Amino acid sequence: MLEQFRKAAKKSTNTSNYQFWRHDNKPIELWSNKVVFEKINYVHNNPVEEGIVFRAEEYLDSSARDYAGIKGNVDNIIIVR
């Protein structure tokens, strides 16, 4: 997993010395349920986009498992529409 982070950091123009945070402060306002679910789906699909898993719920430490009805490793609150 750490190697995946290293590769991502090398591709990014806003990281140096393998730091994994943004250098700016641009919060995203979650002003509607649509935007909230858009961001949740974005986070859940990151391991899929990186080729770590085929489906988001396969990533063991993701709340995507809970949204799919599978008990996950992460204690969380599921947001319902």
N, C-alpha and C positions, 0 to 999 in steps of 0.2 A: 504494500500500500504506500509506503513512504517513497518508493521509487516512482509511483504514479504522481505523487505530489511534486517531486523534483522535476519530472518531465513537464508538468503543467507550469511550474514556476519559470522554467527556461523559456517557454513560449510566451509568457506574459511580459508586457512592456512596463507594467507598473509594480514589478517586484524586483527586489535585489537581495542577494545573499539568502535566497530561498525563504523569504518572508511571505506569509500567506494572508496578508491583509491588504486592504485598499489604502492608498495614500491620500484619498480624498474623503470627504464627509458628505455623501449624497444619499440621505435616507429616502426610502420609498414610502410614500403615504399609502396605507392600506385602507382606502376609503370606501370599499364595497366588498361584499362577499365574493364577487367575481375576481377582484384583484387578489384577495386573500388566497383563494383556491388556485389562481394562476401561479402565485409564488410557491405555494405548497407543492404543486405539481412540478414546478421547475426544480426545486430542491430534490424531490423524490426521483426525478429522472436524471440527475447528474451522474450517478454510477452507471446508468444505461448508456448515456452519451459517451462516457469514457471507456466503454467496453468492459467494465468490471463484471457486470451481470447482464443477462438478457432481458429480464423484467425487473422493474423497480422493487417489487416485493421479495425478490430473491436476495437483496442486500440485507444481511442479518441485522445490522444496527440502524435500520431505517424505520421510521414510523409508517412508511408505505405498506409495510406488512400489516399493521393494525387497520389501515384503511381498506386492505384487501380481505379483512376478516381472519387474519393469521396472527397469533400471539407473537409480538415482536420482543426484542431484547430491551427496548427503550420504553421507559414509563412516560406516557404522554397523554394529552387530552385530544380527543378526536373532535374536530369541528364538523358539525352537521348543518346542512343547508336547511 
